[in-house]
Every structure is written in C-alpha cells, then in structure tokens.
Amino acid sequence: MLILNSGANSGIGYETAISLATACTISVIRVDITNKETINATKENINLKFGKLNVLINNAGISHPLLRKSVNPYIIYISSALGSVTLRLDPDREHREIRSDTCRMSKSALNMLAACQRYNYAEWGCNVLAFNPGWCISNRTGESGREIRSKGGARSPKEPAIALVDIVLGKRDDDVEKNGMLDLDGGILPW
Ligand SMILES: NC(=O)c1ccc[n+]([C@@H]2O[C@H](COP(=O)([O-])OP(=O)(O)OC[C@H]3O[C@@H](n4cnc5c(N)ncnc54)[C@H](OP(=O)(O)O)[C@@H]3O)[C@@H](O)[C@H]2O)c1
C-alpha cells in the first residue's frame, strides 16, 4: 500500500509515520505545500517510483492525481472538532469556551472541502474524510504551547496516529461511510 503522509516531521504526522513504519517501508520526501514547484516534483517523484497512490493523509494540505490509479483510495484531512459548526453552539460541548475563531473557520472550510470532494470523487471510488485528532502535544503552538498542552492534559500525538493507521487499514470503514468527521475515540462528529 502506498501512503503519502504530508507534514510528517513533527506532531501527529510524525507519530503517524512512526506507527506506519511498523508495517510499511518509509521514504522521506521534502515538500513545501505552499510551493507549486516542490509539489509538482513530489507528484513526479511518486509517479516515476510507484505509478500510483492508495492513501493521502493531509496533516499539511496537498492533492494527488495518482490516487485515481488505485483501487479504493482514501484522502484523509486532519481537521478538528473545533471546525464543527454544530458543536460550536452545543451548550454541552466540552471546551466550548475556547475561542480559536481563525482555527475554527479554517477547519470548517477544510470540512467543506472534504464534503465537496466526497461528493465529487465518489464516481471514481475515492473515500474522502475529515478526522478529529483531539487536543495533542505537538509543535503547532510552539515550545511554550507544548508545555501548556502537557500541563493541561493534552494527549500524546501517538493516539491519533494509531487511530489513523486503523483508518488506513480499513478498520473504521463503517465510520468512513457515515456523514461527519471521524473522531479519534471512535464514531463520528457532526460537521
Ligand atoms: N495538535 C492538536 O491539538 C491538533 C488539534 C486539532 C487539529 N490538529 C491538526 O493536526 C495537523 C497536524 O498538526 P500538529 O498538531 O501535529 O502540528 P505540528 O507538530 O506543527 O505539525 C505540522 C506539520 O506540518 C508541516 N508543515 C507546515 N507547513 C508546511 C508546509 N508549507 N509544507 C510542508 N509541510 C508543512 C510541519 O512541518 P515544519 O515543521 O517543517 O513546518 C509539520 O510537520 C494540523 O492540520 C493541525 O491543524 C492538531
């Protein structure tokens, strides 16, 4: 199985690569997802070496036409429960007091991208999904953020990594078929 896991040098992407390494051979590709040249070079590189792609895990966003060459491909967007419009106004939702408006808006837009691709790509059998990795210790909010997260009870990025490997291995296909974001702890969250 060929898996492209973008954003793999730290946090959730790194732990996912480490978890996948128990079952797969890993190669590292340097790519800046804001730079078209490096994105095109990556596509070319994968095409020449492998000619297809089965799974795309997007910690940092990227798209890939080689998915069309595989049977039952997956695109997995690393989203966030903060992106759920429904949960934003749920009075019983934990962490409701967290503002993070910009993050909420961008993940909400990412969810819409996943929903649109889910609809548009169904014709060629691609499973597109958004995944909530929970609140994890990572480099996302810098060194001071790591400390705040550790002390505040944030989870290890190994936990979403293990959940992602389960998704890639098809163990959560029942959830993949449902309409919503796949949650780290199982089941789905509303968009
Ligand atoms: N941690 C959480 O609590 C949490 C919660 C909800 C959602 N998420 C989502 O989880 C995903 C992974 O985040 P993380 O928490 O694991 O943070 P992280 O430790 O900062 O990891 C982000 C990864 O993306 C890479 N990246 C950033 N800009 C890039 C670019 N232009 N080109 C290529 N790679 C780039 C980073 O590489 P460099 O180090 O080289 O920049 C790094 O490997 C993100 O989509 C985040 O929004 C995280």
The ligand as an SDF file (V2000), in Angstrom:
LIG
                    3D

 48 52  0  0  0  0  0  0  0  0999 V2000
   -2.2470   19.2230   17.9470 N   0  0  0  0  0  0  0  0  0  0  0  0
   -3.5520   19.4330   18.1140 C   0  0  0  0  0  0  0  0  0  0  0  0
   -4.0400   19.5730   19.2510 O   0  0  0  0  0  0  0  0  0  0  0  0
   -4.4380   19.4770   16.9110 C   0  0  0  0  0  0  0  0  0  0  0  0
   -5.8220   19.5700   17.1230 C   0  0  0  0  0  0  0  0  0  0  0  0
   -6.6700   19.6000   16.0240 C   0  0  0  0  0  0  0  0  0  0  0  0
   -6.1310   19.5380   14.7430 C   0  0  0  0  0  0  0  0  0  0  0  0
   -4.7730   19.4700   14.5610 N   0  0  0  0  0  0  0  0  0  0  0  0
   -4.2650   19.4050   13.1640 C   0  0  0  0  0  0  0  0  0  0  0  0
   -3.3300   18.3470   13.0490 O   0  0  0  0  0  0  0  0  0  0  0  0
   -2.4450   18.6230   11.9440 C   0  0  0  0  0  0  0  0  0  0  0  0
   -1.0040   18.3690   12.3790 C   0  0  0  0  0  0  0  0  0  0  0  0
   -0.6800   19.3360   13.3730 O   0  0  0  0  0  0  0  0  0  0  0  0
    0.2470   19.0430   14.6280 P   0  0  0  0  0  0  0  0  0  0  0  0
   -0.5420   19.4120   15.8300 O   0  0  0  0  0  0  0  0  0  0  0  0
    0.8350   17.6960   14.5590 O   0  0  0  0  0  0  0  0  0  0  0  0
    1.3050   20.2330   14.4350 O   0  0  0  0  0  0  0  0  0  0  0  0
    2.8660   20.2580   14.0910 P   0  0  0  0  0  0  0  0  0  0  0  0
    3.6340   19.4570   15.0930 O   0  0  0  0  0  0  0  0  0  0  0  0
    3.1930   21.7130   13.9560 O   0  0  0  0  0  0  0  0  0  0  0  0
    2.9550   19.5510   12.6660 O   0  0  0  0  0  0  0  0  0  0  0  0
    2.6110   20.2330   11.4630 C   0  0  0  0  0  0  0  0  0  0  0  0
    3.3650   19.5950   10.3240 C   0  0  0  0  0  0  0  0  0  0  0  0
    3.0100   20.2430    9.0830 O   0  0  0  0  0  0  0  0  0  0  0  0
    4.2070   20.6250    8.4170 C   0  0  0  0  0  0  0  0  0  0  0  0
    4.0300   21.8130    7.5820 N   0  0  0  0  0  0  0  0  0  0  0  0
    3.6080   23.0470    7.9540 C   0  0  0  0  0  0  0  0  0  0  0  0
    3.6570   23.8840    6.9000 N   0  0  0  0  0  0  0  0  0  0  0  0
    4.1230   23.1510    5.8530 C   0  0  0  0  0  0  0  0  0  0  0  0
    4.4200   23.4570    4.5110 C   0  0  0  0  0  0  0  0  0  0  0  0
    4.2100   24.6700    3.9880 N   0  0  0  0  0  0  0  0  0  0  0  0
    4.8930   22.4700    3.7160 N   0  0  0  0  0  0  0  0  0  0  0  0
    5.0920   21.2230    4.2060 C   0  0  0  0  0  0  0  0  0  0  0  0
    4.8370   20.8750    5.4730 N   0  0  0  0  0  0  0  0  0  0  0  0
    4.3680   21.8400    6.2970 C   0  0  0  0  0  0  0  0  0  0  0  0
    5.1780   20.8990    9.5380 C   0  0  0  0  0  0  0  0  0  0  0  0
    6.4980   20.8760    9.0310 O   0  0  0  0  0  0  0  0  0  0  0  0
    7.5600   22.0140    9.5350 P   0  0  0  0  0  0  0  0  0  0  0  0
    7.8490   21.6640   10.9530 O   0  0  0  0  0  0  0  0  0  0  0  0
    8.7070   21.8270    8.6000 O   0  0  0  0  0  0  0  0  0  0  0  0
    6.8530   23.3330    9.3770 O   0  0  0  0  0  0  0  0  0  0  0  0
    4.8810   19.7460   10.4840 C   0  0  0  0  0  0  0  0  0  0  0  0
    5.4930   18.5610   10.0770 O   0  0  0  0  0  0  0  0  0  0  0  0
   -2.7240   20.0710   11.5400 C   0  0  0  0  0  0  0  0  0  0  0  0
   -3.5590   20.0680   10.3850 O   0  0  0  0  0  0  0  0  0  0  0  0
   -3.4800   20.6350   12.7430 C   0  0  0  0  0  0  0  0  0  0  0  0
   -4.3410   21.7040   12.4080 O   0  0  0  0  0  0  0  0  0  0  0  0
   -3.9150   19.4370   15.6150 C   0  0  0  0  0  0  0  0  0  0  0  0
  1  2  1  0
  2  3  2  0
  2  4  1  0
  4  5  1  0
  4 48  2  0
  5  6  2  0
  6  7  1  0
  7  8  2  0
  8  9  1  0
  8 48  1  0
  9 10  1  0
  9 46  1  0
 10 11  1  0
 11 12  1  0
 11 44  1  0
 12 13  1  0
 13 14  1  0
 14 15  2  0
 14 16  1  0
 14 17  1  0
 17 18  1  0
 18 19  2  0
 18 20  1  0
 18 21  1  0
 21 22  1  0
 22 23  1  0
 23 24  1  0
 23 42  1  0
 24 25  1  0
 25 26  1  0
 25 36  1  0
 26 27  1  0
 26 35  1  0
 27 28  2  0
 28 29  1  0
 29 30  1  0
 29 35  2  0
 30 31  1  0
 30 32  2  0
 32 33  1  0
 33 34  2  0
 34 35  1  0
 36 37  1  0
 36 42  1  0
 37 38  1  0
 38 39  2  0
 38 40  1  0
 38 41  1  0
 42 43  1  0
 44 45  1  0
 44 46  1  0
 46 47  1  0
M  CHG  2   8   1  16  -1
M  END
$$$$
